[in-house]
Amino acid sequence: MLSSRQQQCLQGIGVRLWRNRSSADANPLADESVAAPVVAQMIAATAAQISERSKPSSNLADAALPDQAAPVPATQAFEIPLLDNWDIITDTIHRCDACELSQNCTQKVPGVGDRKANLLIVGEGPGRDEDIRGEPFVGRSGQLLDRMLAAIGIAREQVYITNIVKCRPPNNRDPKASETQHCRVFLDAQIKQIAPKVILSVGRVSAHNLLGSNLPVGKLIQQIHQLPGTEIPVKVTYHPAYLLRSPAAKAIAWQDLKLLHRMLQ
């Protein structure tokens, strides 16, 4: 049964709550026998629509996976020290000039939050607001992410949030394979330091790079994955920016959040 606080959070992220007609005053989600079939039908219909929209377009080049990245030219080599503590990790990120992203961003965005958190959230890359403030997920997408976490009783301060790349790609384009390759060493170091119980992968770029997959997010959200080379479970969900553009997907995102909550228990 959802608390009144969780119901308010759900309404805040745009998930519609259905009431049992037989009792106008009943908790909208208390009667699982009534609510579950309705939600299941809504999710199935939404997933079918999203899966169709998620099919790669023939006029777009497929995104290269991390293991398909071209070798880094020696002239762009950036010497990486042993990233064995947070001070060194953060300082090296700020000094990094290994790719063109560092030449165009306002500032680096290493990450923010509890460095011993059970939950690590990995997004795609900083946007305009993040580039200005130096903190991930602070624009409209970040506000929605905060409400999504609140819906399952988690405050922003209780998690660690970072991105696949630490600099804003020009015009918010997808980062190139070579750029994600350069930044991966920083993400791996952060994961090692945090040792999270669960990783929440937010969006296509994040999921493809963390898992080495090119499947659509609509397919990847259907199961729990494992971060390659570790025993850390990875839950994939839609990026808040996508949810802002496609409100119907919020019903599926809510199912992801409930599963994430169980994984953290």
PEPE-V161498 format. One record per pair of residues at least 4 apart in sequence whose C-alpha atoms are under 6 Angstrom apart, sorted by the first residue. I is the first residue (numbers start at 0). J is the second residue. If there is no record, write none. Layout:
# PEPE-V161498
{{I:J} {I:J}}
This chain:
# PEPE-V161498
{{0:29} {1:5} {5:150} {8:150} {9:14} {9:150} {10:14} {16:27} {17:27} {18:27} {28:34} {31:35} {35:39} {38:42} {42:46} {42:251} {46:50} {49:53} {50:217} {63:67} {63:176} {65:176} {65:208} {68:176} {68:177} {75:97} {77:97} {82:87} {82:88} {86:90} {87:91} {91:95} {93:107} {96:101} {100:166} {100:168} {104:166} {104:167} {105:130} {106:130} {107:165} {107:166} {108:133} {108:134} {108:165} {109:165} {110:160} {110:161} {111:159} {111:160} {112:156} {112:158} {112:159} {113:157} {113:158} {113:159} {114:193} {115:193} {116:158} {117:195} {117:196} {118:158} {118:195} {118:197} {118:198} {119:158} {119:159} {119:195} {119:198} {120:160} {120:198} {120:199} {121:161} {121:162} {121:200} {122:162} {122:201} {122:205} {123:162} {123:163} {123:204} {123:205} {124:162} {124:163} {124:164} {125:129} {125:130} {125:167} {126:130} {126:167} {128:138} {129:133} {129:134} {129:135} {136:141} {137:141} {140:239} {140:240} {148:153} {149:153} {149:154} {164:179} {164:182} {168:172} {179:183} {190:194} {197:232} {198:233} {199:233} {199:234} {199:235} {200:205} {200:206} {200:234} {200:235} {201:236} {201:237} {201:238} {202:237} {202:238} {203:207} {203:216} {206:210} {207:211} {207:212} {207:213} {220:235} {220:236} {223:234} {224:232} {224:233} {225:231} {225:232} {225:233} {226:231} {241:245} {242:246}}
